[in-house]
Amino acid sequence: MDKFINYGDEKLPLNFPENVSLDEFQYSEKHDSFDFKALHHAINEEGNDLFPFRSADLFVVNDAYRHTPTDIILKWFNDNGYLGDRSIFIVATGCHAAPNDMQMRKIFGALYDSLKNRIRVHDAYDRGSMVKIGVDGEGHPVYINRLLHDAGNIVVIGSVEPHYFAGFTGGRKSIFPGLADYDTTVRNHARAVNFEAAPMRLDGNPVADDLSSLMNLVADKMIFSFQIVSIPSGGIVGIFCGAMGKSFEMAAQLAREVFGITAESHYDLILAEVRPPLDSNLYQLQKSLENCQMALRDGGSMVLFSPCHEGIGSESFYNLADIWKSGENHEDAVNDKFGIHKLYRVKKISERIGIYLHSNLPEGVSDKVFFRTVKDSQVLINEISKKGKTIKAALVRDAGQTVLTVRSKSQN
């Protein structure tokens, strides 16, 4: 059986021996396109309970590492007279680097040049740009960007898709960690060492629970939330607006239907195709791994295909791997060092399954963070196929968006 893997701009051919049974999965594209006419009614209806949309002081938008169609939404707002001429726009980067000019143009589209002077970028390390708003559940101080703190009426434009430890992106994540201080983000992410923090899981998820608790610190803010469910090909399948909590919950429900797939039993081998923008570097790979690893049996193998044309993506994250060799207490390190929760999770997963990476990185680079280098995937597939009379395999298209799980006995 012959198949191909989308790999950057290339298509990698693969042949599967006769004893390999192959299932192929991808998130659902069978959804009606969103009718923007309905958005007029929703804005006016929800605005009666919140505030007149045109009076927004601040627009909060995602950075370029999400599939949020911010440019489309802003253009629609502008064309229909919903953008005030004095509103400020802030890019909620969390702890990510500031967007470059190309990424800014991707975010704001055709409006970038006209809005440029009103755009600000959050810096989680700049405490001087923040205001202390209280303490978290453990008594630690929490800081938020001053622009959000000082704004009277706020519009948040987010997108809801699976997140490998927060359950879903979007909603409250535009504020925490989007506009929060570095230390608050480190403490929240440290909760991800618990594997109850998983894709599409909100109930009992310690990361999601902490985010909900943090949102209580900004409960007095007037936030008009737009939560969008869109597929990577560009189609918008749903927009939910109004109060933050309600709009996020409704979007998450639709996102489960779009991105979640349930298999009947576990697999011996999963081939995970990673697509832009998550194929850009090593740091972004984790989402694809976590979205699919639950569908592998113990001792199974996953091969991820990602060019990683930007390289490692985070030198500080990569260098944290030295801690694992130093004999330092890993549990303590997770609480103190940003990004090490990612290493902790990959290390734990690698103890259960084999994790392989086909990329353009120099040989051995990914091994340091527990992704085993594989330069010839066909050879690896042939070797795995010899391990049993029948090998059950799955090819997951766009694994960064597609969440593959296995039906539990209670669901049968």
C-alpha positions in Angstrom: 0.0 0.0 0.0 1.4 3.4 -1.0 0.7 6.6 0.8 2.3 10.1 1.0 3.0 12.4 3.9 2.7 16.2 3.5 6.1 17.5 4.6 6.5 21.2 4.2 6.2 21.8 0.5 7.0 18.2 -0.3 5.2 14.9 -0.4 7.1 12.0 1.1 6.1 8.6 -0.4 5.8 5.7 2.0 5.0 2.0 1.3 3.3 -0.2 3.9 4.0 -3.9 3.9 1.1 -6.3 3.4 0.8 -7.1 7.1 0.2 -3.5 8.0 -3.5 -2.5 8.3 -3.7 1.3 7.9 -6.4 3.7 9.1 -6.3 7.4 8.0 -7.7 10.2 10.1 -8.1 14.0 9.9 -10.3 16.5 11.7 -13.7 17.0 10.2 -14.1 19.5 7.4 -17.8 18.6 6.9 -19.2 21.8 8.5 -21.2 24.6 7.0 -19.4 27.9 6.5 -20.3 30.5 9.1 -23.0 33.0 8.1 -21.7 36.4 9.0 -25.2 37.8 8.7 -26.0 36.1 12.0 -23.1 37.9 13.6 -24.8 41.3 13.3 -27.7 40.0 15.4 -25.5 38.3 17.9 -23.4 41.4 18.4 -26.4 43.6 18.9 -28.1 41.1 21.2 -25.1 40.4 23.4 -24.0 44.0 23.4 -27.2 45.0 25.2 -25.9 43.0 28.2 -22.3 44.1 27.9 -21.5 47.3 26.1 -22.0 49.0 22.7 -19.4 47.3 20.6 -18.1 50.5 18.9 -17.1 51.9 22.3 -14.3 49.3 22.8 -11.1 50.8 24.2 -9.0 47.7 23.7 -8.9 44.8 21.3 -7.0 41.7 22.4 -5.8 39.4 19.6 -3.7 36.2 19.3 -0.2 36.0 18.0 0.8 34.1 14.8 1.1 30.7 16.5 -2.7 30.1 16.3 -5.0 29.6 13.4 -7.2 32.5 14.5 -8.5 34.3 11.4 -8.0 37.7 13.1 -7.5 39.4 9.8 -10.8 38.3 8.5 -12.7 39.2 11.6 -11.1 42.7 11.9 -11.9 43.4 8.2 -15.5 42.4 8.8 -15.7 44.6 11.9 -14.2 47.5 9.9 -16.4 47.0 6.9 -19.5 47.0 9.1 -18.5 50.0 11.2 -17.6 48.2 14.4 -14.0 49.4 14.8 -13.6 52.6 16.7 -11.0 55.0 15.4 -9.3 55.3 18.8 -9.2 51.7 19.9 -5.9 50.2 20.9 -4.9 46.7 19.8 -2.7 44.4 21.8 -1.2 41.1 20.7 -1.5 38.6 23.6 1.8 36.8 23.2 2.0 35.2 26.6 5.7 34.2 26.9 6.2 34.0 23.2 8.6 36.3 21.3 7.1 39.5 19.8 5.8 38.9 16.2 8.0 40.1 13.4 6.7 42.3 10.6 5.6 39.3 8.5 3.7 37.8 11.4 2.1 41.1 12.2 0.8 41.3 8.6 -0.5 37.8 8.9 -2.4 38.7 12.1 -3.9 42.1 11.0 -4.0 41.5 7.2 -5.0 44.4 5.0 -5.6 46.7 8.0 -2.1 46.4 9.4 -0.7 49.6 7.8 -3.6 51.7 8.9 -3.6 50.2 12.5 0.1 50.0 13.0 0.4 53.0 15.3 -2.3 51.7 17.5 -0.9 48.2 17.9 1.0 47.1 21.1 2.7 43.8 22.0 2.6 42.2 25.4 5.9 41.4 27.1 5.6 38.9 29.9 9.1 39.9 31.2 8.4 43.7 31.5 6.9 44.1 34.9 6.9 47.8 34.4 4.1 47.5 31.8 1.9 45.6 34.3 -0.3 46.1 37.3 -0.6 43.8 40.3 -4.3 42.6 40.5 -4.2 40.2 43.4 -2.8 36.8 44.3 -3.4 33.3 43.0 -4.7 30.4 45.0 -1.3 29.8 46.5 -0.8 33.4 47.6 1.6 34.4 44.8 1.2 37.9 43.2 -0.4 38.1 39.8 0.3 40.9 37.3 -1.7 41.8 34.2 -0.9 44.1 31.3 -1.7 47.7 32.2 -3.6 48.3 29.0 -6.1 45.6 30.0 -6.2 46.9 33.6 -6.9 50.5 32.5 -9.4 49.7 29.7 -13.1 50.2 30.3 -14.5 48.2 27.4 -12.5 45.2 26.1 -13.0 43.0 23.0 -11.2 39.7 23.0 -10.8 37.8 19.6 -9.7 34.2 20.3 -9.8 30.8 18.6 -10.7 27.6 20.2 -8.9 24.4 19.3 -7.4 21.5 21.2 -4.5 22.4 23.6 -2.3 19.6 24.8 -2.4 20.5 28.5 -4.9 23.4 28.9 -7.7 21.3 27.2 -8.4 24.1 24.7 -6.9 27.3 23.4 -8.9 30.4 23.4 -11.2 32.0 26.0 -9.3 32.8 29.2 -6.0 32.0 27.6 -6.1 35.3 25.8 -5.7 36.9 29.3 -3.8 34.2 31.2 -1.1 33.6 30.0 -1.8 36.0 27.1 -1.4 39.2 29.0 0.0 38.0 32.3 3.4 38.1 33.9 6.1 35.4 33.4 6.0 34.0 36.9 2.2 33.5 36.9 2.6 31.6 33.6 5.4 29.4 35.0 3.3 28.4 38.0 0.3 27.6 35.8 2.3 25.6 33.3 4.0 23.7 36.1 0.6 22.0 36.7 1.0 20.3 33.3 3.1 17.6 34.9 -0.2 16.0 35.9 -1.5 14.0 32.9 -5.1 14.9 33.8 -4.0 18.0 31.9 -4.8 16.7 28.4 -6.1 17.7 25.0 -9.9 18.6 25.0 -10.2 17.9 28.8 -11.5 20.7 31.0 -13.1 18.9 33.9 -10.5 17.8 36.5 -7.7 19.5 34.5 -5.5 21.3 37.0 -4.2 23.8 34.4 -7.7 24.6 33.2 -8.9 24.9 36.8 -6.1 27.3 37.6 -6.9 29.5 34.6 -10.6 29.7 35.7 -9.4 30.7 39.1 -7.1 33.4 37.7 -10.0 34.8 35.6 -11.8 35.7 38.9 -9.1 38.4 39.3 -10.5 40.2 36.3 -14.2 39.5 36.9 -14.9 43.2 37.1 -13.7 43.9 33.6 -16.2 44.5 30.8 -15.1 41.9 28.2 -16.9 41.2 25.0 -15.6 37.9 23.8 -15.5 36.5 20.3 -14.5 32.8 20.3 -13.9 31.3 16.8 -13.8 27.7 15.7 -12.0 27.5 12.3 -10.2 24.8 10.4 -6.6 25.3 9.1 -7.8 25.5 5.5 -9.3 28.9 6.4 -13.0 28.0 6.9 -14.8 29.5 9.9 -17.3 27.0 11.2 -18.5 28.9 14.2 -18.3 32.2 16.1 -19.6 32.6 19.6 -19.8 36.0 21.2 -20.8 37.5 24.5 -19.4 36.9 28.0 -16.1 35.1 28.1 -17.2 32.0 30.0 -20.3 31.3 27.9 -18.7 32.0 24.5 -15.7 29.8 25.4 -17.8 26.9 26.6 -20.0 26.9 23.4 -16.9 27.1 21.1 -15.2 24.3 23.0 -18.2 22.1 22.5 -18.1 22.7 18.7 -14.3 22.2 18.7 -14.7 18.7 20.2 -16.9 17.8 17.3 -14.6 19.2 14.7 -11.1 18.1 15.9 -11.8 15.0 18.0 -11.8 11.5 16.6 -12.4 8.3 18.5 -10.9 5.0 17.4 -12.2 1.6 18.5 -8.9 0.2 19.7 -5.2 1.1 20.2 -2.6 1.2 17.5 0.9 -0.3 17.2 2.2 2.5 15.0 1.0 6.1 14.4 2.4 8.4 11.7 1.8 12.0 12.7 1.8 14.6 9.9 2.6 18.0 11.3 1.4 21.0 9.3 2.1 24.8 9.4 2.5 26.7 11.6 3.3 23.9 14.1 5.9 22.3 11.8 8.2 25.3 12.1 10.4 24.2 14.9 11.1 21.5 17.5 9.5 23.5 20.3 6.1 23.4 18.6 6.1 19.6 18.0 4.6 18.6 21.4 1.0 19.4 20.4 1.1 16.8 17.6 2.6 14.2 19.9 0.2 14.7 22.7 -2.9 14.8 20.4 -2.2 11.3 19.2 -0.2 9.4 21.9 -3.2 8.3 23.8 -4.3 6.1 20.9 -1.0 4.1 21.0 -0.7 0.9 23.0 2.1 0.6 25.5 5.3 -0.2 23.6 3.9 1.2 20.3 5.7 3.7 18.1 5.0 7.2 16.8 6.8 8.9 13.9 6.3 12.6 13.6 7.0 14.3 10.3 8.0 18.0 10.6 10.6 20.0 8.6 11.4 22.2 11.6 12.7 24.9 9.1 13.2 27.4 12.0 15.4 24.9 13.9 14.9 24.4 17.6 12.6 27.3 18.2 13.6 28.0 21.8 17.3 27.7 22.9 16.3 28.1 26.6 13.9 25.2 26.3 16.4 23.1 24.5 19.1 23.8 27.1 16.8 22.7 29.9 17.4 19.2 28.7 20.8 19.3 30.4 18.9 19.2 33.8 17.8 15.7 33.0 21.4 14.7 32.8 22.6 16.6 35.9 20.7 14.5 38.4 18.7 17.5 39.6 15.3 16.7 41.2 13.0 16.9 38.2 9.8 17.6 40.2 11.4 20.7 41.8 12.8 21.8 38.4 9.4 21.7 36.9 8.1 24.3 39.4 11.1 26.7 38.8 12.0 26.6 35.1 9.7 27.7 32.3 9.3 25.1 29.6 10.6 22.1 31.5 7.0 20.8 31.9 7.2 20.0 28.2 10.4 18.0 28.7 8.8 16.2 31.7 5.8 15.2 29.7 7.8 14.0 26.6 10.2 12.0 28.9 7.3 10.3 30.6 5.6 9.5 27.3 8.9 8.2 25.8 9.0 5.7 28.7 5.7 4.3 27.4 6.1 4.5 23.6 8.8 5.0 21.1 8.9 8.6 19.8 10.6 9.3 16.4 11.1 12.5 14.4 11.6 12.8 10.7 12.9 16.4 10.2 15.5 18.5 8.5 17.3 19.0 11.8 20.9 17.8 12.0 21.1 14.2 13.2 20.9 13.8 16.9 19.6 17.3 17.7 16.1 16.2 18.6 17.3 13.2 20.6 18.3 15.6 23.4 14.7 16.3 24.1 13.5 12.7 23.7 12.5 12.7 20.0 14.6 10.0 18.3 16.1 11.1 15.0 15.0 9.1 12.0 16.3 10.0 8.6 14.7 7.1 6.6 11.2 6.5 7.8 10.6 3.8 5.3 13.4 1.7 6.9 11.8 2.2 10.3 8.3 1.2 9.1 9.8 -1.9 7.5 11.5 -2.8 10.8 8.3 -2.2 12.9 6.3 -4.3 10.4 8.5 -7.3 11.2 7.6 -7.3 14.9 4.2 -8.9 14.5 2.0 -10.9 12.1 -0.3 -7.9 11.8 0.6 -4.3 12.6 -2.2 -1.9 13.2 -1.2 1.6 12.1 -2.8 5.0 11.8 -1.9 7.9 9.6 -3.0 11.2 11.2 -3.2 14.1 8.9 -2.5 17.5 10.5 -1.8 15.9 13.9 -1.4 19.3 15.5 -5.2 19.8 15.1 -6.5 16.3 15.0 -7.0 14.6 18.4 -7.1 10.8 18.2 -8.3 8.9 21.3 -9.6 5.4 21.9 -13.2 4.5 22.9 -13.3 3.6 26.5 -15.1 0.4 27.7 -17.8 2.6 29.2 -18.5 4.1 25.8 -19.1 0.7 24.1 
